[in-house]
Amino acid sequence: MTAIADERRKRIFLIGSTGTIGKAAVRELARRGHDVICFVRARPVPSKAGPAPYPEGLEGVQFRCGDVTTAASIAEHGFRGERFDVVLSCLASRSGDPDDAWRIDYQAHLDVLAAARTAGVTHMVLLSAICVQKPLLAFQHAKLAFEKAVIESGITYSIVRPTAFFKSLSGQLERVQKGKPFLVFGNGDLTACKPISDDDLARYLADCVCDEKLRNRILPIGGPGPAITPRQQGEMLFSLLGRSPRLIQVPVRMLDVIIGALALVGRFVPASAKKAELARIGRYYATESMLVWNPVTNAYDAAATPSTGTQTLEDHYRKIIAGELSADLGEHSVF
């Protein structure tokens, strides 16, 4: 894709630029010629042990430091009284803690939206999650609450609900490389998803900035190819490693027992209550597909889940195994 024409060039205020998807979005928006201002936490002391906290040296990209959980900082250190065309959010809570979810997924976004409207913003592109279709967890309810707020605000919106990310499906690669079995819940076919890469998702988010067909819509999106189950993921890994598949089936009931025990202890020990919420998140992903929910059939529908991009999970696994790519899991590894 060539750079956009000057008349379509946007001034974009971006939050959540330090995650892997955020970094990919910054690169893609800069490649297309947009002016991108990233609002980030204060830069940590540089370390030789890890990658830079956000992209460097990209033309048209600026970084402004502040606190996204403080409305005054968003206005003073982020928007600075300037005008912007679009707000793009790749920001999400990471801990699974309900307080953190409501502080980040809801309130911080609400404060950004208020400041954005003052800055003349007419369009918000929001990276949400496909799992909010069946909300059972705190972070899902927080995301839905903000989705509702942005829709009712009157601002033009593009709400993107992606399926599983490559990084969230790479957590067992290292253990399989070490000769250990691949773990699946139930028979390994309880769930399915259409995994999407950071780069393909970033391109789709960038499309939302200028494509009028993607406005005022909730947009579920997956990667290329058919839906894939955990069992198929495991078999794919072993095939790429040239080994016979070794899968261990873990009963979902085991998660229920763990959740019950942690919840009981959590009545008296707050740390256990937080662990119980993390276990609930694990159970959700072990039993719910990351596909479009069809209310007519009362089932997940792979055919109804749109696809985009060219990068496949198999290619991603192959590059990691070949040492061409590192498995940047962050806090997104699922089983």
Helices and strands as residue ranges (DSSP letters): G 6-8, E 11-15, H 20-31, E 35-40, E 61-65, H 71-73, I 74-79, E 86-89, H 98-101, I 102-108, H 109-118, E 123-127, G 130-133, H 138-152, E 156-162, G 166-169, H 173-177, E 182-185, H 198-210, G 212-214, E 217-221, H 230-240, E 247-250, H 252-266, H 270-287, E 292-294, E 299-301, H 313-321
